[in-house]
Amino acid sequence: MTTPRFAAALFATALVAACSSTPPPQAALAASGASVDAARAAGAEDLAAVELQQARNKLERARAFAQAGDARSAIRWAEQAEADAQLARAQASSERSRRSVDEVQSSLRALREELNRGTTMPGAMQR
């Protein structure tokens, strides 16, 4: 009855192979670190502070898991940190765009008011 022993050995080999198939987390940590840096450079500290802080917290958690030797959890947290950092960067960009639009609209309003004052003043040039 070597079949049960063979099956147990095969199962053990498969288990070891499955456990060892998780890649090291360094690439995921580097990618999420770069995303956090890019978000910071895009102004997320001022324009998307909550999202940037969430990314930083998750990156720290990923580093802690990597230090503890839990590559799977480290990668998962690093991927979440990268997603949060990308969100922070996008929100910062969106907020900058919104502020630019507000500034342009304000300038247009001021120009319209100036034009209206010029056409309603007595003695103003008439066409």
Residue pairs with C-beta under 8 A, 6 or more apart in sequence:
22 71
22 72
22 75
23 71
23 75
24 71
25 62
25 65
25 66
25 71
25 74
25 75
25 78
26 66
28 62
28 74
28 75
28 78
28 79
28 82
29 59
29 62
29 63
29 66
29 74
29 78
31 78
31 82
32 55
32 58
32 59
32 62
32 78
32 79
32 81
32 82
32 85
33 59
35 55
35 81
35 82
35 85
35 86
35 89
36 52
36 55
36 56
36 59
36 81
36 85
38 85
38 89
39 48
39 51
39 52
39 55
39 85
39 86
39 88
39 89
39 92
40 52
42 88
42 89
42 92
42 93
43 92
43 96
44 51
44 52
44 85
44 88
44 89
44 91
44 92
45 52
46 92
47 91
47 92
47 95
47 96
48 87
48 88
48 89
48 91
48 92
48 95
51 84
51 85
51 87
51 88
51 91
52 84
52 85
52 88
54 84
54 88
55 81
55 82
55 84
55 85
55 87
55 88
56 81
57 81
58 77
58 78
58 80
58 81
58 84
59 77
59 78
59 81
59 85
61 77
61 81
62 73
62 74
62 75
62 76
62 77
62 78
62 80
62 81
63 74
65 71
65 73
65 74
65 77
66 74
118 124
